[in-house]
Amino acid sequence: MNEFSVRMASLDDVDAIYRLYLDVAKHPGGLARLESEIHHETIQRFVTNSCKAGLILVAENNGQILGEIHGYGPGLFCFAHVLSELTIAVAPKSQGKGVGRMLFEQFMSHVNLKLPDVLRVELIARESNYKAIAFYQSLGFQKEGCFHQRIRNVDGTLESDIPMAWCREEQVR
């Protein structure tokens, strides 16, 4: 039995999501941003954008947010069918307990059932994050190429980003 529940997030969750991101960023590879690059205004912006033009869910236990997933469109007509900027963050102490999978499965279920105009969901993964890439593939995402040497790691090495996407099978024309 899961010791957490998943719900839609709201603007009231900004402070808790900010604390979650600070916690996750302390651990290398948890997020693209370093801990010093996590700013309250950034969290406020993506929560607002996701509530307004996308989807944002949180996993929580007894009022404590254990994880968050969001995606939103860029706001242009030509991309109105796309959810991008997809990011998932799970508290280090909650990783490996099904929080990320539950968040992602409910996110994609919501897209499938309640967002019929969304035909494509995009994300980007580091090439060295084999576990995440396999996880995304298990959820129906496919690799779509490679952005060579796009990421600078804290040790100065460069690695590639792997763009991935899920596309709705029945395309609306």
Beta strands, then each sheet from edge to edge (+ up, - down):
strand 1: 5-8
strand 2: 54-61
strand 3: 64-72
strand 4: 82-90
strand 5: 120-126
strand 6: 142-143
strand 7: 147-152
strand 8: 158-167
sheet 1: 1+ 2- 3+ 4- 5- 8+ 6-
sheet 2: 1+ 2- 3+ 4- 5- 8+ 7-
end
